[in-house]
């Protein structure tokens, strides 16, 4: 049995790590009832599908999702498209096999049921003794019995050792697979991160906006942009040097990261320009956030540098917009903010 969690959870090595957590399992699966019986201290929520469980893990409503088939769970995660959900461990719980028949073949089930019902109280032990039990014949020499027993113990020991070794190798393989996934995610993070500020880069901003723009068209939810540019930043580089200029860029990035909401995406658009994507946010709400950021940047203590300011342009997506139109409106609003004296916020309608 494997467990899928968010990628910020630790590797799951045993069930003790899950006590007190909320896990999900698909209703009607055999694993659901067996899990509840085996681990009564773990809260289990029944779900209608793997997709529902993955979505709840992504949103933080469940700590994890359990299933028995690694491939099926992995494919379901890939179909959902959530990059923050992964298979993060396995539990030592096995399912015993049973005979099942198709629903459209009830005759076969009836035949099997009658065959089992016709077994009398003596028939079961007789069959067991015929095929399973070991009988001893008189006259067998004790040394032969002893040697046979020793061989049996040796074979059993070899089998147990090999089985344990295979389990260790399998665990190492799973851990190596998870480590490879971690490295892959780290490489992906680096490819979309600005090295200086630690914010997302332009590539990630464009990818995220494309995703949020499609969601806005589908669900009719507001989507706004905040574009800001540091005022007279070239003077900082020319007067104090690029090292101090980098210090200003990182300080502003920290302000944006700390004051933006969890649902917002903050990135470095280029040079001294930054962009914030605000899903589910109206134009007025985005303008209010921009005003707060504008005041926070102006209040930064960057001694020995003089106070720094920024100009903001705010725009929102309208019905019928093409993707590039909202970027152009935000850029024009930023240009008007520069014309109005800088250190201010201008929305697209102003």
Order of alpha helices (4+ residues) and beta strands (2+ residues): beta-beta-alpha-beta-alpha-beta-alpha-beta-alpha-alpha-alpha-alpha-beta-alpha-alpha-beta-beta-alpha-beta-alpha-beta
